[in-house]
């Protein structure tokens, strides 16, 4: 008989990783932390979160580029 993994919320993931809840929300938006929406709430499988951490956040999205000065360019 197999034991099914339980779903946890943002609090559970933050506690599991030893970080603030704000970090969890930021990682969902900016780095692709695996999360599933259930209504307005996020739910997680800790095995997916652990795999994401082990991969070194390879799903990380690049930071948005800022506008650069065109100093010295001719138009």
C-alpha positions in Angstrom: 0.0 0.0 0.0 1.5 3.4 -1.0 1.2 6.5 1.0 0.1 9.5 -1.1 2.1 12.7 -0.6 0.1 15.5 1.0 -0.3 19.0 -0.5 1.1 21.9 1.5 0.5 25.6 1.4 3.0 28.5 1.2 3.5 28.4 5.0 4.5 24.7 4.7 7.0 25.3 1.9 8.5 28.4 3.6 9.0 26.3 6.8 10.4 23.3 4.8 13.0 25.5 3.1 13.6 27.8 6.0 12.7 31.0 4.2 10.1 33.7 4.5 6.7 33.4 2.7 7.6 36.5 0.6 10.5 34.5 -0.8 8.2 31.7 -1.8 5.9 34.0 -3.6 8.8 35.8 -5.4 10.3 32.4 -6.5 6.9 31.4 -8.0 6.8 34.6 -10.0 10.5 35.1 -10.9 12.1 31.6 -10.8 9.4 29.2 -11.7 9.0 27.4 -8.3 6.5 24.6 -9.0 3.2 25.6 -7.6 -0.4 24.6 -8.3 -3.3 27.1 -8.0 -6.4 25.8 -6.2 -8.8 28.7 -6.4 -6.9 31.7 -5.0 -4.4 29.6 -3.0 -1.1 28.0 -4.0 -0.5 24.3 -3.2 2.7 22.4 -3.4 4.1 18.9 -3.4 7.3 19.0 -1.4 8.9 16.4 -3.7 8.5 18.8 -6.6 9.9 21.7 -4.5 12.9 19.5 -3.5 13.5 18.5 -7.1 13.4 22.2 -8.1 16.0 23.1 -5.4 18.2 20.2 -6.5 18.1 21.3 -10.1 19.6 24.6 -9.0 16.5 26.6 -10.1 17.2 25.8 -13.7 13.7 27.0 -14.6 14.8 30.5 -13.5 13.6 33.2 -15.7 16.1 35.9 -16.6 15.7 39.3 -14.8 13.9 41.9 -17.0 16.4 44.1 -18.9 16.5 47.7 -17.9 16.6 50.5 -20.5 20.2 51.3 -21.3 21.5 54.7 -22.1 22.3 55.3 -25.8 25.0 57.7 -24.9 27.5 58.0 -27.7 25.2 56.5 -30.4 24.4 58.5 -33.5 20.9 58.8 -34.8 
